[in-house]
Amino acid sequence: MEFLVISLIFLILLLLMVWRPFFKQKTEEAHVVGNIRDETNVRLYHEHKKEIEKDYREGGIDEENYQYLLSELNNTLLQDIESTSAQATNTVSAKKTYSPLWPLGLSVFIIFFTVVLYNKQGSYRVITQVPSSHGQQETMSQEERLKQRENEAMAHIIKLQDHIDSNLDDSEAWYNLGQTYVAVGAFDEAIDAFNQVIKIEGEHADLLGAIAQAIYYKNGQKITPEVQTYIDKALALDSNDASTNILLGMHNFIAQNYQLSINYWQRVIDANNQGVNITALKEAVAEAKNRLGQSTGSADNTTQAAAETGPQLTVSVSLSDEITKQLAGGEDRIVFIYAVPTTGQRMPLAAIKIKASDLPKVVVLNNSQAMSPANNLASVEQVHVYAVVSMQGGVGIKPGDYKAQALSVDVNRSETLELVVDSLVE
């Protein structure tokens, strides 16, 4: 009798789910869909983590497999951040008016199917029988979930490909296709899709970061010279690019460099990009801090202490009288102060952004302002230092900007470097 009552309650709940859209109609925005998926991802992350920790405590898995499963679980969560953000921007459900015929027909089908299934397959003894191997049941359930996600991704790929066949210049569809290919492990196809977006829109930091991610996963989660090249290009265009910083954060997390992973993820959180699941990133930061064994309040102190152990370039920046007059009364411009290597790639080894109204000002360039841990002031002996008043607000030196420069500066210089912005870039 108890089994029948439970079955009846379940059937009623199922019918309520079918009829709910008819009684409560509303418009769902793309970002709401994305948030629901994000919350589900975070919840599943914690559930799976508890299962792994339980197996480890009970001796079901050894230390090596325990660490491997935790790393894979973290990788899956961070990939879901990117794939969910990309899918959410392409999902908009317009407001619909439902006819009562479809929920009525579906309700009849559910009741009929339940009765037939129980008569053919069901009995109280069979349905309530306890499986002989609980671990095997959980394994099968996990496999079924993974298979379901793979099938959904392949269906989405087919749908996107059909759309692209008749809309070859739809860069958003190409980008979503690339993200979906990454999710199913088709990295070469993903790279081709992202390159197609670059052909349509030109090079952007998020596209270069996406390609870096695909090559990174293709090479077994290793930052090869090719991956580093794309990372450098992306950060040179936008030091706060979400894709690139999430990748670097995850890479350092796997390598147990938890402070570096916190620094990269915190950049994305501080930028507050609407296309990124900030809640999930905060969860990742909290996990990194937990493993690091530090409190939230001591993170900045640790970063500052690490920066003080490397080169410190003190730079005094000011405007010439002529430039001050030209900027007076206009918009408050952005000033970039940065150091680049004297040879090789031009990605800044340290950079600071302030306002023209802050000048004159003394700033300090150090390793904490590096775009990547492998390319900082400590990695070279000399640098070129620039102070650029950007008239367009973007990075780089462009015609119409005002600049000052000091070439071949020793990174271990102890004297204050004087930069007076007095030159027009032509």
C-alpha positions in Angstrom: 0.0 0.0 0.0 2.8 2.4 0.9 4.4 1.7 -2.6 1.2 2.6 -4.3 0.8 5.8 -2.4 4.4 6.9 -3.3 3.7 6.0 -6.9 0.5 8.0 -6.9 2.3 11.0 -5.5 5.0 10.8 -8.1 2.4 10.5 -10.9 0.6 13.6 -9.5 3.9 15.6 -9.4 4.6 14.5 -13.0 1.2 15.7 -14.1 1.7 19.0 -12.3 4.9 19.5 -14.2 3.1 18.9 -17.5 0.3 21.3 -16.7 2.4 24.0 -15.1 3.3 25.8 -18.3 -0.4 26.1 -19.3 -1.3 27.8 -16.0 1.8 29.9 -15.6 3.2 31.3 -18.9 6.2 33.6 -18.9 9.1 34.8 -21.0 12.5 33.3 -20.3 15.5 35.4 -21.0 18.8 33.8 -22.2 20.7 34.9 -19.1 18.1 33.3 -16.8 18.5 30.0 -18.7 22.3 30.3 -18.3 22.0 31.0 -14.5 19.8 27.9 -14.0 22.3 25.8 -15.7 25.2 27.4 -13.8 23.5 26.7 -10.5 22.9 23.1 -11.6 26.5 22.7 -12.5 27.7 24.0 -9.1 25.3 21.8 -7.3 26.3 18.7 -9.3 30.0 19.7 -8.6 29.5 19.5 -4.9 27.4 16.3 -5.1 30.1 14.5 -7.2 32.8 15.8 -4.9 31.1 14.4 -1.8 30.8 11.0 -3.6 34.5 11.0 -4.5 35.5 12.0 -0.9 33.2 9.3 0.5 34.8 6.6 -1.7 38.2 7.8 -0.6 37.3 7.7 3.1 35.9 4.2 2.7 38.9 2.9 0.9 37.2 2.5 -2.4 39.9 4.5 -4.2 43.6 5.2 -3.5 45.3 8.6 -3.1 46.4 8.9 -6.7 42.9 8.2 -8.1 41.4 10.5 -5.5 43.6 13.4 -6.7 43.0 12.6 -10.3 39.2 12.5 -9.9 39.2 15.8 -8.1 41.2 17.4 -10.8 38.9 16.0 -13.5 35.9 17.2 -11.6 37.4 20.8 -11.3 38.2 20.7 -15.1 34.6 19.7 -15.9 33.2 22.6 -13.7 35.4 25.2 -15.4 34.6 23.9 -18.9 30.9 24.1 -18.0 31.4 27.8 -17.1 32.6 28.6 -20.6 30.1 26.3 -22.5 27.1 27.4 -20.4 28.0 31.1 -21.0 28.2 30.6 -24.7 25.0 28.6 -24.9 23.1 31.0 -22.7 23.8 33.9 -25.1 22.2 31.9 -27.9 19.1 30.8 -26.0 16.0 33.0 -26.0 12.6 31.5 -25.5 9.9 33.8 -26.7 6.6 34.1 -24.9 4.2 31.4 -26.0 0.5 30.7 -25.5 -0.1 27.0 -24.8 -3.2 25.2 -25.9 -4.8 22.9 -23.3 -4.9 20.1 -25.8 -1.2 19.2 -25.6 -1.0 18.9 -21.8 -4.2 16.9 -21.8 -2.9 14.5 -24.4 0.4 14.2 -22.7 -1.3 13.5 -19.4 -3.4 10.7 -20.9 -0.2 9.2 -22.4 1.6 9.3 -19.1 -1.2 7.6 -17.2 -1.7 5.0 -20.0 2.1 4.3 -20.2 2.4 4.0 -16.4 -0.4 1.4 -16.2 0.9 -0.6 -19.1 4.5 -0.5 -17.9 3.5 -1.7 -14.4 1.4 -4.5 -15.8 4.2 -5.8 -18.0 7.3 -5.1 -16.0 6.3 -4.1 -12.5 5.6 -5.9 -9.4 6.1 -4.8 -5.8 8.9 -7.3 -5.3 10.9 -6.5 -8.5 10.6 -2.7 -8.3 11.6 -2.5 -4.6 14.3 -5.1 -4.9 17.6 -3.8 -3.5 20.5 -4.1 -6.1 23.2 -6.5 -5.2 26.0 -3.9 -6.0 25.3 -0.3 -5.0 28.6 0.8 -6.5 27.8 -0.7 -9.9 24.4 1.1 -9.9 26.1 4.4 -9.2 28.7 3.7 -12.0 25.9 3.0 -14.5 24.1 6.1 -13.5 27.2 8.2 -14.0 27.8 6.6 -17.4 24.2 7.3 -18.4 24.5 10.9 -17.4 27.7 11.3 -19.4 26.1 9.6 -22.4 23.1 11.8 -22.2 25.3 15.0 -22.1 27.2 13.7 -25.1 24.1 13.0 -27.1 22.7 16.5 -26.3 26.0 18.1 -27.4 26.0 16.1 -30.7 22.4 17.1 -31.3 23.4 20.8 -30.7 26.3 20.4 -33.1 24.1 19.1 -35.8 21.6 22.0 -35.3 24.4 24.6 -35.4 25.9 23.0 -38.5 22.5 23.1 -40.3 22.1 26.8 -39.3 25.6 27.7 -40.5 25.1 26.0 -43.9 22.6 28.8 -44.7 24.3 31.5 -42.6 28.0 31.3 -43.2 28.7 34.7 -41.7 27.0 34.1 -38.4 30.0 34.5 -36.1 28.0 33.7 -32.9 26.9 30.4 -34.3 30.5 29.6 -35.3 31.6 30.5 -31.8 29.0 28.3 -30.1 29.9 25.5 -32.4 33.5 25.8 -31.3 32.6 25.7 -27.6 30.4 22.7 -28.2 33.2 20.9 -30.0 35.5 21.6 -27.0 32.9 20.0 -24.7 32.9 16.7 -26.7 36.7 16.7 -27.1 36.7 17.5 -30.9 39.5 20.0 -30.5 40.7 20.3 -34.1 37.1 21.1 -35.2 36.8 23.6 -32.4 40.0 25.4 -33.5 38.7 25.5 -37.1 35.4 27.1 -35.8 37.2 29.7 -33.7 39.4 30.6 -36.7 36.3 31.1 -38.8 35.1 33.6 -36.2 38.4 35.4 -36.5 38.0 35.6 -40.3 34.6 37.2 -39.8 35.3 39.6 -36.9 39.1 39.8 -36.7 41.3 38.9 -33.8 39.8 39.5 -30.3 41.2 38.4 -26.9 38.3 36.0 -26.2 38.8 34.2 -29.5 42.5 33.8 -29.0 41.9 32.6 -25.5 39.3 30.0 -26.8 41.9 28.7 -29.3 44.5 28.5 -26.5 42.0 26.4 -24.4 41.3 24.0 -27.3 45.0 23.4 -28.0 45.7 23.1 -24.2 43.1 20.3 -23.9 44.3 18.7 -27.1 47.8 18.5 -25.8 46.8 16.8 -22.5 46.5 20.0 -20.4 50.0 21.3 -21.2 51.0 24.9 -22.0 53.1 24.3 -25.1 54.9 27.1 -26.9 51.9 27.3 -29.3 49.5 27.7 -26.4 51.7 30.3 -24.8 51.8 32.3 -28.0 48.0 32.5 -28.1 47.9 33.4 -24.4 50.4 36.2 -24.9 48.4 37.6 -27.8 45.1 37.4 -25.9 46.5 39.1 -22.8 48.2 41.8 -24.9 44.8 42.7 -26.2 43.0 42.4 -22.9 44.7 41.5 -19.7 41.4 40.6 -18.1 40.2 38.3 -20.8 38.0 35.7 -19.1 38.9 32.6 -21.3 42.6 33.1 -20.9 42.6 33.9 -17.2 40.3 31.0 -16.5 42.6 28.7 -18.4 45.7 29.9 -16.5 43.9 29.6 -13.2 42.9 26.1 -13.9 46.3 25.1 -15.1 47.9 26.5 -11.9 45.2 24.8 -9.8 46.0 21.4 -11.3 49.7 22.1 -10.6 48.8 23.0 -7.0 50.0 26.6 -7.5 46.9 27.8 -5.7 47.9 31.4 -5.1 48.4 31.9 -8.8 45.1 30.3 -9.7 43.4 32.6 -7.2 45.1 35.7 -8.8 43.9 34.7 -12.4 40.4 33.9 -11.4 40.1 37.0 -9.2 40.9 39.1 -12.3 37.8 37.7 -14.0 35.7 38.2 -10.9 36.8 41.8 -10.6 36.1 42.5 -14.3 32.5 41.2 -13.7 32.0 40.0 -17.2 28.3 39.3 -17.8 29.2 36.3 -19.9 30.9 34.4 -17.1 29.5 32.5 -14.2 30.9 34.6 -11.4 29.3 32.4 -8.7 31.1 29.3 -10.0 34.4 31.2 -10.1 34.0 32.3 -6.5 33.4 28.7 -5.6 36.7 27.8 -7.4 38.5 30.6 -5.6 37.2 29.4 -2.2 38.3 25.9 -3.0 41.8 27.1 -3.9 42.0 29.2 -0.7 40.9 26.2 1.3 43.6 24.0 -0.2 46.1 26.8 0.3 45.2 26.8 3.9 44.7 30.6 4.1 41.9 32.9 5.1 40.3 35.2 2.5 41.7 38.3 4.1 45.4 37.2 3.8 45.4 36.6 0.0 46.3 40.2 -0.8 49.1 40.2 1.8 50.5 37.0 0.3 50.5 38.4 -3.2 52.1 41.6 -2.0 54.9 39.8 -0.2 55.6 37.7 -3.3 55.8 40.8 -5.4 58.3 42.5 -3.1 60.8 39.7 -3.5 61.3 40.6 -7.2 62.4 43.7 -9.2 60.8 47.0 -8.2 60.8 49.8 -10.9 59.8 53.1 -9.4 58.5 55.4 -12.1 57.4 59.1 -11.7 55.0 60.0 -14.5 53.9 63.6 -15.3 52.5 65.7 -18.2 54.3 68.5 -19.9 52.7 71.9 -19.6 51.7 71.8 -23.3 50.0 68.4 -23.0 48.3 69.5 -19.8 46.8 72.5 -21.7 45.6 70.3 -24.5 43.9 67.9 -22.2 42.4 70.6 -19.9 38.6 70.8 -20.0 38.3 67.5 -22.0 37.5 64.0 -21.1 39.6 62.4 -18.4 41.9 60.1 -20.4 43.3 56.7 -19.4 47.1 56.5 -18.9 48.9 53.1 -19.4 52.3 52.7 -17.7 54.0 49.5 -18.6 57.3 47.7 -19.2 58.1 45.4 -22.2 61.1 43.3 -23.1 63.8 44.9 -25.1 63.7 41.9 -27.5 61.2 39.2 -28.6 57.5 39.4 -27.9 55.9 42.7 -26.9 53.5 41.5 -24.2 53.9 43.8 -21.1 55.9 42.3 -18.2 54.2 44.7 -15.8 51.4 47.2 -16.4 49.4 49.8 -14.5 46.3 51.8 -15.7 45.5 55.2 -14.1 43.7 58.4 -15.1 45.3 61.5 -16.5 43.8 63.5 -13.6 45.9 61.4 -11.3 49.2 62.8 -12.7 51.8 63.6 -11.6 52.1 60.3 -9.8 54.8 57.8 -8.7 54.0 54.2 -9.4 55.9 50.9 -8.8 56.1 48.2 -11.5 56.7 44.7 -10.1 56.0 41.0 -10.7 52.4 41.1 -9.3 51.4 43.1 -12.4 52.6 40.5 -14.9 50.3 39.0 -17.5 51.6 35.5 -17.0 54.0 34.0 -14.3 56.6 33.0 -16.9 56.8 36.5 -18.3 57.5 39.1 -15.6 60.2 41.6 -14.7 62.3 38.9 -13.1 62.5 37.0 -16.4 64.6 39.8 -18.1 67.6 42.1 -17.4 66.4 45.2 -19.2 63.0 46.6 -20.4 61.6 49.5 -22.3 59.2 51.6 -20.1 56.3 53.6 -21.6 53.7 56.0 -20.3 50.9 56.5 -22.8 47.9 58.8 -22.6 45.3 56.9 -24.7 42.9 59.1 -26.6 40.8 56.1 -27.6 41.0 54.2 -24.3 42.5 51.1 -25.7 45.9 49.4 -25.0 48.8 49.9 -27.3 50.3 53.1 -28.8 48.1 54.6 -31.5 48.3 57.7 -33.7 46.9 60.6 -31.7 48.1 59.3 -28.3 50.6 61.1 -26.2 53.6 59.2 -24.8 56.9 59.2 -22.9 59.4 56.4 -23.0 62.6 55.2 -21.5 64.6 52.5 -23.4 66.8 49.8 -22.1 66.1 50.3 -18.4 67.8 48.0 -15.9 65.1 46.1 -14.0 67.2 46.3 -10.8 67.4 50.0 -11.1 67.1 51.6 -7.6 66.7 55.3 -8.7 63.3 56.7 -9.6 62.7 56.8 -13.3 61.3 60.1 -14.6 58.8 60.0 -17.5 57.3 63.3 -18.8 54.6 62.8 -21.4 55.4 65.3 -24.0 55.3 63.6 -27.5 52.4 63.2 -29.9 52.2 59.8 -31.6 51.9 60.2 -35.4 
